[in-house]
Amino acid sequence: QVQLVESGGRLVQAGDSLRLSCAASGRTFSNDAMGWFRQAPGKEREFVATITWSGSSTFYADSVKGRFTISRDNAKKTVYLQMNSLKPEDTAVYYCALRPGDSRQWNYWGQGTQVTVSS
């Protein structure tokens, strides 16, 4: 049973930094791509960032490029999202997702962690 558990979300002020974590269990993890997505109230879920299984390549949404950094520790089966210079428009529930090495789909999702950025 694959489980993804996010943590680290909380209320912060604009300009603050925050680091989210996502701990995976139930599979090898080191062969899987990992991603972060977010969903703001009244909006559809959107892509934030993704990282390849080795960590050698990362991709970001334009809205977070230069402010957010995705990383992973395969020994700990954990993926991180470092968020700097937070803006009120970053307020959302943040989800991590896992894409198995042999899949083109994000097959597994966490329950989400709330990030609220006050102005």
Helices and strands as residue ranges (DSSP letters): E 3-7, E 11-13, E 18-25, E 33-39, E 46-51, E 58-60, E 68-73, E 78-83, G 88-90, E 92-99, E 108-109, E 113-118
